[in-house]
Amino acid sequence: MCTLGVWAWAGHDLLTRAHGFAPANTLMPYTYSFLIFLTIESYLVFADIPDSMTLTGAGIIMLSGLIIWKRAQIRQSDT
């Protein structure tokens, strides 16, 4: 469990440091990919299968983030 905590801390620390090199809208898809990795990890470690409401909520969060990311790309290409 401690090893899992260390890996989680390291991942978040690296993502935080990445904000010094790229704008937030560029890093957004990587942030939302954590939902996928953590779902897979919770299944592998705890044999936990998310229910339909959890998957629906995660889908809404990811979709909204990807829409914001795409809109920011379109606005940058227009300027």
C-alpha positions as CSV (number, residue, x, y, z in Angstrom):
1,M,0.0,0.0,0.0
2,C,2.9,2.3,0.8
3,T,4.4,1.6,-2.6
4,L,1.1,2.5,-4.3
5,G,1.1,5.8,-2.4
6,V,4.7,6.6,-3.5
7,W,3.8,5.9,-7.1
8,A,0.7,8.1,-6.9
9,W,2.7,10.9,-5.3
10,A,5.4,10.6,-8.0
11,G,2.8,10.7,-10.8
12,H,1.1,13.8,-9.4
13,D,4.4,15.5,-8.8
14,L,5.5,14.9,-12.4
15,L,2.2,16.2,-13.7
16,T,2.5,19.3,-11.5
17,R,6.1,19.9,-12.8
18,A,4.8,19.5,-16.4
19,H,2.7,22.7,-15.9
20,G,6.0,24.6,-15.9
21,F,6.7,23.4,-19.5
22,A,3.2,23.4,-21.1
23,P,-0.1,25.2,-20.7
24,A,-2.9,23.5,-18.8
25,N,-5.1,22.9,-21.9
26,T,-2.2,20.8,-23.4
27,L,-1.9,18.7,-20.3
28,M,-5.6,18.2,-19.8
29,P,-6.0,14.9,-21.7
30,Y,-3.2,13.4,-19.5
31,T,-5.0,14.5,-16.4
32,Y,-8.2,12.8,-17.4
33,S,-6.4,9.7,-18.4
34,F,-5.7,9.2,-14.7
35,L,-9.4,8.2,-14.4
36,I,-8.8,5.3,-16.8
37,F,-5.6,4.1,-15.1
38,L,-6.9,4.3,-11.6
39,T,-10.0,2.4,-12.6
40,I,-7.9,-0.4,-14.1
41,E,-5.6,-0.3,-11.1
42,S,-8.5,-0.5,-8.6
43,Y,-9.7,-3.6,-10.4
44,L,-6.3,-5.2,-10.4
45,V,-5.5,-4.5,-6.8
46,F,-8.9,-4.5,-5.1
47,A,-11.0,-6.5,-7.6
48,D,-13.4,-3.5,-7.6
49,I,-15.7,-3.1,-10.6
50,P,-17.2,0.4,-10.9
51,D,-20.9,0.6,-11.2
52,S,-22.8,2.3,-14.0
53,M,-23.2,5.6,-12.2
54,T,-19.4,5.8,-11.6
55,L,-18.7,5.1,-15.2
56,T,-21.3,7.6,-16.3
57,G,-19.8,10.3,-14.1
58,A,-16.2,9.5,-15.2
59,G,-17.4,9.7,-18.9
60,I,-19.0,13.1,-18.4
61,I,-15.8,14.4,-16.7
62,M,-13.6,13.1,-19.4
63,L,-15.9,14.3,-22.2
64,S,-16.2,17.8,-20.8
65,G,-12.4,18.0,-20.4
66,L,-11.8,16.8,-24.0
67,I,-14.3,19.3,-25.3
68,I,-12.5,22.2,-23.5
69,W,-9.2,20.9,-24.8
70,K,-10.5,20.8,-28.4
71,R,-12.0,24.2,-28.2
72,A,-8.7,25.7,-26.9
73,Q,-6.9,24.1,-29.9
74,I,-9.4,25.5,-32.3
75,R,-9.0,29.0,-30.8
76,Q,-5.2,28.8,-30.9
77,S,-5.3,27.8,-34.6
78,D,-7.6,30.8,-35.4
79,T,-5.1,33.3,-34.0
